[in-house]
């Protein structure tokens, strides 16, 4: 198996590597978290995250290039844009929800309620569960064969 280089992950046969080529950066996931919370404007991202303008601009540009975010003009003079999740971006919600659940279980914050995922209409606590679409059975390390790529590894 060849050595994986960060800039080449998008070309790998491994789906984990290809996925990480889009979202495998700590600031990218934080930007996406804010997008799902309704944040759309550059200054609002920058204020909430405390990230440098340069790094934020780079992450937003990359997410736009990857088709995760769409930039829309909301003001002509001076030109100002907002960033909205595309269908591809919205499809990342289960990853974020699963990460929240994992962190609340294995890296809990002593002063935070771990029941932060709530139903929009009822306000009831939501407990995520990853299931097989056909059998509706939970997917666990015991119900899956090892995760492997469908293509041969690069030489």
C-alpha positions as CSV (number, residue, x, y, z in Angstrom):
1,X,0.0,0.0,0.0
2,X,1.4,3.4,-0.9
3,X,1.8,6.4,1.5
4,X,-1.3,8.6,1.7
5,X,-0.5,12.3,1.4
6,X,-2.9,14.9,2.7
7,X,-3.3,16.7,-0.6
8,X,-4.0,13.5,-2.4
9,X,-6.7,12.1,-0.1
10,X,-9.5,13.0,-2.6
11,X,-8.0,10.6,-5.1
12,X,-7.8,7.6,-2.7
13,X,-10.0,4.5,-3.1
14,X,-10.7,4.6,0.6
15,X,-13.9,6.4,1.4
16,X,-12.6,7.5,4.8
17,X,-9.7,9.3,3.1
18,X,-11.9,10.9,0.5
19,X,-14.4,12.1,3.2
20,X,-11.5,13.5,5.3
21,X,-10.3,15.4,2.2
22,X,-13.4,17.5,2.6
23,X,-14.1,17.7,6.3
24,X,-10.9,16.4,8.0
25,X,-9.9,19.7,9.6
26,X,-10.9,21.0,13.0
27,X,-11.9,24.4,11.7
28,X,-14.0,23.0,8.9
29,X,-16.1,21.0,11.4
30,X,-16.6,24.1,13.5
31,X,-17.7,26.1,10.5
32,X,-20.1,23.4,9.6
33,X,-21.5,23.3,13.2
34,X,-22.2,27.0,12.9
35,X,-23.8,26.6,9.5
36,X,-26.2,24.1,11.0
37,X,-27.0,26.6,13.7
38,X,-27.9,29.3,11.1
39,X,-24.7,31.3,10.9
40,X,-24.2,32.5,7.3
41,X,-22.0,35.5,7.3
42,X,-18.2,35.8,7.4
43,X,-18.0,38.2,10.3
44,X,-20.4,36.1,12.4
45,X,-18.3,33.0,11.8
46,X,-15.1,34.9,12.7
47,X,-16.7,36.3,15.8
48,X,-18.1,33.0,17.1
49,X,-15.0,30.9,16.3
50,X,-12.2,33.4,17.1
51,X,-10.4,32.0,14.0
52,X,-8.1,34.3,11.9
53,X,-9.7,35.8,8.9
54,X,-7.2,34.1,6.6
55,X,-7.9,30.6,7.9
56,X,-11.6,31.2,7.9
57,X,-11.5,32.5,4.3
58,X,-9.5,29.5,3.3
59,X,-12.0,27.0,4.9
60,X,-15.0,28.7,3.4
61,X,-13.4,28.8,-0.1
62,X,-12.5,25.1,0.2
63,X,-16.0,24.2,1.3
64,X,-17.5,26.2,-1.6
65,X,-15.1,24.5,-4.1
66,X,-16.1,21.1,-2.7
67,X,-19.8,21.9,-3.2
68,X,-20.6,21.8,0.6
69,X,-21.4,25.5,0.8
70,X,-22.8,28.0,-1.7
71,X,-21.9,31.6,-1.6
72,X,-24.8,34.1,-2.2
73,X,-24.7,37.8,-2.6
74,X,-26.8,39.5,0.0
75,X,-25.6,43.1,-0.4
76,X,-24.4,45.0,-3.6
77,X,-22.5,47.9,-2.1
78,X,-20.1,46.9,-0.9
79,X,-20.5,43.4,-2.2
80,X,-21.2,41.0,0.7
81,X,-21.9,37.3,0.6
82,X,-23.4,34.7,2.9
83,X,-22.6,31.0,2.9
84,X,-25.4,28.4,2.8
85,X,-25.3,24.7,3.0
86,X,-25.9,22.8,-0.2
87,X,-27.7,19.5,-0.4
88,X,-24.2,17.9,-0.2
89,X,-23.5,20.0,2.9
90,X,-26.8,19.2,4.5
91,X,-26.0,15.5,4.1
92,X,-23.2,16.0,6.6
93,X,-25.6,16.4,9.5
94,X,-25.5,12.8,10.6
95,X,-21.7,13.0,10.9
96,X,-22.0,16.1,13.1
97,X,-24.8,14.5,15.2
98,X,-22.8,11.3,15.7
99,X,-19.7,13.4,16.7
100,X,-21.8,15.3,19.3
101,X,-23.1,12.0,20.7
102,X,-19.6,10.4,20.8
103,X,-18.1,13.5,22.5
104,X,-20.9,13.6,25.1
105,X,-20.4,10.0,25.9
106,X,-16.6,9.8,25.9
107,X,-15.4,13.4,26.4
108,X,-18.2,14.9,28.5
109,X,-17.9,18.5,29.7
110,X,-18.4,18.7,33.5
111,X,-20.6,21.8,33.3
112,X,-22.6,21.0,30.1
113,X,-25.9,19.1,29.8
114,X,-25.2,16.2,27.4
115,X,-28.8,16.2,26.2
116,X,-28.3,19.1,23.7
117,X,-29.9,17.3,20.7
118,X,-33.6,18.1,20.8
119,X,-36.6,17.6,18.6
120,X,-37.4,21.0,16.9
121,X,-41.2,20.6,17.5
122,X,-41.4,18.9,20.9
123,X,-38.1,19.9,22.5
124,X,-37.7,16.2,23.6
125,X,-34.2,14.8,23.9
126,X,-33.1,13.0,20.8
127,X,-30.7,10.0,21.0
128,X,-29.1,9.3,17.6
129,X,-28.8,5.7,16.4
130,X,-27.1,4.5,13.2
131,X,-29.1,1.7,11.7
132,X,-29.1,-0.4,8.5
133,X,-31.7,0.9,6.1
134,X,-32.9,-2.6,5.2
135,X,-33.1,-4.4,8.5
136,X,-33.4,-1.3,10.7
137,X,-30.9,-3.0,13.1
138,X,-28.3,-0.9,14.8
139,X,-24.9,-0.9,13.2
140,X,-22.1,-1.8,15.6
141,X,-18.6,-3.2,15.5
142,X,-20.2,-6.6,16.0
143,X,-22.7,-6.3,13.2
144,X,-20.3,-5.1,10.4
145,X,-17.5,-6.8,8.7
146,X,-14.2,-4.9,8.7
147,X,-14.4,-1.7,6.8
148,X,-12.5,-2.0,3.6
149,X,-12.1,-0.2,0.4
150,X,-13.7,-1.7,-2.7
151,X,-10.7,-0.8,-4.9
152,X,-7.2,-2.2,-4.8
153,X,-4.7,0.0,-2.9
154,X,-2.4,2.3,-4.8
155,X,1.1,1.0,-5.3
